[in-house]
């Protein structure tokens, strides 16, 4: 199974700079401490709770996690 990070890299090329999916993907790419190999919801969620890149990051993550699980 691909890591969540790997799944998210599909959103880095989006043209809309204010799109929350793109914002989260770009932040994940630039954050060297992000758990890039993780497929664990709790690990990633906890990391985002302690290191929120923007206000809607957790709700954006929840939406994207559902999509990630459906596309395994």
C-alpha positions as CSV (number, residue, x, y, z in Angstrom):
1,X,0.0,0.0,0.0
2,X,1.2,3.5,-0.8
3,X,1.9,5.8,2.0
4,X,-0.5,8.7,2.6
5,X,2.3,11.1,1.7
6,X,2.8,9.3,-1.6
7,X,-0.9,9.5,-2.3
8,X,-0.9,13.2,-1.5
9,X,1.8,14.1,-4.0
10,X,-0.9,14.0,-6.8
11,X,-2.1,17.4,-5.4
12,X,1.2,19.3,-5.6
13,X,0.7,20.3,-9.3
14,X,-2.7,22.0,-8.8
15,X,-2.9,25.5,-10.3
16,X,-5.2,26.9,-7.5
17,X,-2.7,28.1,-4.9
18,X,-5.4,28.5,-2.3
19,X,-6.8,24.9,-2.7
20,X,-6.5,23.2,0.8
21,X,-5.5,19.9,-0.8
22,X,-2.6,21.6,-2.6
23,X,-1.6,23.5,0.6
24,X,-1.5,20.3,2.6
25,X,0.4,18.4,-0.1
26,X,3.0,21.2,-0.5
27,X,3.4,21.5,3.3
28,X,3.9,17.7,3.6
29,X,6.5,17.9,0.9
30,X,8.5,20.6,2.6
31,X,8.2,19.3,6.2
32,X,11.2,17.0,6.7
33,X,9.7,15.6,9.9
34,X,6.3,14.6,8.4
35,X,5.9,10.8,8.7
36,X,6.2,10.2,4.9
37,X,6.2,6.4,5.0
38,X,3.1,6.1,7.3
39,X,-0.2,4.5,6.3
40,X,-1.5,5.0,9.9
41,X,-4.3,7.4,10.4
42,X,-3.6,8.1,14.1
43,X,0.1,8.7,13.5
44,X,-0.6,11.3,10.8
45,X,-3.6,12.9,12.6
46,X,-1.6,13.3,15.7
47,X,1.3,14.8,13.8
48,X,-1.1,17.3,12.2
49,X,-2.6,18.2,15.6
50,X,0.8,19.1,17.0
51,X,2.1,20.8,13.8
52,X,-0.9,22.3,12.0
53,X,0.2,24.0,8.8
54,X,-3.1,26.0,8.4
55,X,-6.5,26.3,10.2
56,X,-8.4,23.7,8.1
57,X,-5.6,21.2,7.9
58,X,-7.2,18.5,10.1
59,X,-10.6,18.7,8.3
60,X,-8.8,18.6,5.0
61,X,-6.8,15.6,6.2
62,X,-10.0,13.8,7.2
63,X,-11.5,14.4,3.8
64,X,-8.4,13.2,2.0
65,X,-8.0,10.2,4.3
66,X,-11.4,8.9,3.3
67,X,-10.4,9.3,-0.4
68,X,-7.1,7.6,0.3
69,X,-8.8,4.6,2.0
70,X,-11.3,4.2,-0.9
71,X,-8.5,4.2,-3.5
72,X,-6.2,1.7,-1.8
